[in-house]
Amino acid sequence: MVTNGQTALESNPSSIRDPVRGSAWITAHLRQAIREGRYAHGEKLPAERQFATAFGASRATIRSALIRLETERLVTRRLGAGTFVNYENRVDAEQVAEMTSPLELIEVRLGVEPNMVQLAVLNATGRDIERLGNAIARMEQSSGDTESFTLWDREFHQLICEATRNPLMVWIYNQINAVRTHDQWTAMKDKVLTPARITEYNQQHAALYEAIRSRDIEGAVAIITGHLQFARRQLMGAKLGAAE
């Protein structure tokens, strides 16, 4: 993507100016520019007359090219407003998981989970509370097994998310949990999940469960925030220790 307010068209107009090119070639050129990110998702494209000048083509030819791009759902044409890029080069989940460090994951969770817990307090059903209580019991039984504890820890937080009754929140948290299963976290958890820390986590989980069960929004938000900040400190300590 070209920066400083300069469009992809303006950055190198001479390379595309050719009066013998038709709409198919212009479509292909713009398609490539969009897919390569030279025009960003949501960005407004130059006006038809600007494209016509740059390509040495008629406005009718440019319009035909833009219509083709619209049928491919690469652009959206809005009457009276212009043509906007409708393409986002999405990175797949596995790539995101590989690029995200355990510390970065905690930072995202700090941005998401306090709001998630608030919604859970407001919307959790009796069945949700029962399932959370069962997860708490299973975590406490798994204190000496980091693999089992990690499984039930993840399940506990997922159940809180499902208690929000918000499908978008559930989808977002599924992505977070997918990152938690990646090799980077697997390698890190053996360094941070000592028996003493698992005991501390279990106490925090139990307090969070009680706050949700008693519909204490402020208490639940404070507990989850402190819980994640505690986890963040452990990760930072492990990272510093590895660097020494």
Buried (B, 14 or more C-beta within 10 A) or exposed (E): EBEEEEBBBEEEBEEBEBEEBEBEBBBEBBBEBBEEBBBBBEBBBBEBEBBBBBBEBEEEBBBBBBBBBBEEEBBBBEEEEBBBBBBEEEEEEEEBBEEBBBBEBBBBBBEBBBBBBBBBBEEBEEEBBEBBBBBBEBBBEBBEEBEBBBBBBBBBBBBBBBBBBBEEBBEBBEEBBEBBEBEBBEEBBEBBBEEEEBEBBBEBBBBBBBBBBEEBBEBBBBBBBEBBEBBBEBBEEBBEEEEE
